[in-house]
C-alpha cells in the first residue's frame, strides 16, 4: 500500500496495488473517487481536497496507527521552505505590480 500527496493540487491517493490494464473510476462524491479493476477489486482511492478530507491540522505529519497494538508511526509532509518562500514572493510581487493599460492605436 502506498499513500501519495500532491500539494500543488491538494490531492491524495491511497494505492492498494498497481494498476494493470483497464481501470474504472467511480466518483462517489465531489471529493472521493475509487479506481476499480475489471474484477471489482480496488486499485486505489483518490481524495480530492485532501487537506479537508484528512482534517489536516498543519502539524506537517501523516500518522499511521496500528489499531491492534496502538503503535503509531509519523511521517513528515512538509513542503520545502524554499518553495514556500518563492510562492510568497510571487504572490507579493503580483499584488504590488502596476497593472498595464492597453493603448489604443
N, C-alpha and C positions, 0 to 999 in steps of 0.2 A: 504494500500500500504506500502511496506517495501523496503528499499534500503540497500543492504549489500555490503561490500567491503572486499576482502581478499588481503592484501598487499604482502603475500608470492607469489601469482600467478598473481597479478595485474589484478584481475577480479572483476567486479562489477555486481550486479544483481538487477534489479528492479522487485519486485514481486507484481503483482496486486491482485492475490488471490492464496490460497493454491492449490497445485496440487492434483487432485483426479483422480485416475486411470491412463489410458494411456495418454502419452504426446507425441506430435510430435514436434521435434525440426527442425526448418528451418534455415539453415545457409544463411544469406543474404549477408555476406561478410566475409573476413578473421577475422574481429573483432566484428561481430554482429550476435547473434543467438536469434531467437524468439521461445519461447515454447508455443504451442497451445494445447487447449483441443480438444476432438473429435468433439465438436460442433462449433469449429472455434474461440472461444474466446481466448484471450491472457492471459496465466498464468503469463508470465514474459519475460523480455529481459535481455540477458547476454551480457555484454560488456567486450570483451577480449582486453587486452592492455588498460585497463580502464583509466590510467593516461592521455594518449594521447587523448582518446575519450572525456574525460571531461575537457581537456585542463587545467590540474591541474597546479596551479601556486605556489605550495609548501607553500601556506598560512596555510595548515593543516585544512582547513574548507570546509564544504559542505553547500551550501546555498539553501534554499527552498524559492521561491518567489511567492507570490500570485499575479498573473497578474492583477486581478481586483482592489485590494486595494493597491498594491505596498508593502505590508508588507513582510518583509524578516526575516527569522529565520536561524541562522547559527549553525552548529554542528561541533565539533572538530573531526578530523580524524587522529590525531597524533598517531604514534606508540610509545609505551613506550620507554623512553630514555634508560633504561637498555637493552632492546632488541637491540637497535641501537648500543650501546657500545659493546655488545657481538659480533654482526655481524662484526663490525670494527676490534675488537681484533682477531677474527678468520681469517679474510682476511689478516691482518698484519702478523699473525703467519704463515699462509700458504705461504706467499710470502717470508718470511725470513728463513723458514725451509730448511735445506740442502736436496737435492734430494738423494734418496737411489740408490746405484749402485747394480745391480744384480751380484751375484758371480757365476762363473762357477765352477762346481764340477770336 
